């Protein structure tokens, strides 16, 4: 997984749980990288899973909510680092509709080794609804949920997000219905 996702996670943990806990988590997780990630590097996703496990062991936080909050934070982190990839979209629907075919394709040009999820989007109901299917080798549907939420907040839109798990709780396959509220 690309280092930018790891650096987003470390940033998220620091903001949410503080410097001392961040250091403790890195020490205890026994990471090969020692928690040193560059945005362009590629690292084993297991390191992220181990750190997530430690957060959940030490704090009474719901796992799905933690993944959502991390995803929401990550949208901000990605756009801070790659603003040029999102700056031309007029609203959240425009951005989300283009994630798979435009944003992630541009990510692949920058990092040919990126492993991106498959996300098929369809606009329905005269532009008032967006249907999105998420499929990945990784169990990150709640991260996807949080990224969608982060995108809606970024554009300051009024959108309700509903998710249906299509992977029996594994988190690798889900569908989303986004509805404009105004
Ligand atoms: C609503 C918008 C977005 C959604 C729903 C989304 C979804 C995701 C998800 C769920 C992942 C984790 C990998 C997986 O589950 O298989 C991911 C990875 C990634 N996304 Fe997106 N994304 C969004 C926007 C963006 C933007 C704006 C950028 C860059 C500007 C971006 C760049 C990346 C990168 C670099 C990765 C890591 C790939 C890797 O580790 O190999 N995404 N995206």
Boltz pocket constraint, residues with backbone or C-beta under 6 A from the ligand:
constraints:
  - pocket:
      binder: B
      contacts: [[A, 1], [A, 2], [A, 3], [A, 4], [A, 5], [A, 75], [A, 78], [A, 79], [A, 82], [A, 83], [A, 85], [A, 86], [A, 95], [A, 96], [A, 99], [A, 103], [A, 104], [A, 107], [A, 113], [A, 114], [A, 115], [A, 116], [A, 117], [A, 135], [A, 136], [A, 137], [A, 138], [A, 140], [A, 141], [A, 143], [A, 144], [A, 147], [A, 148], [A, 151]]
      max_distance: 6.0
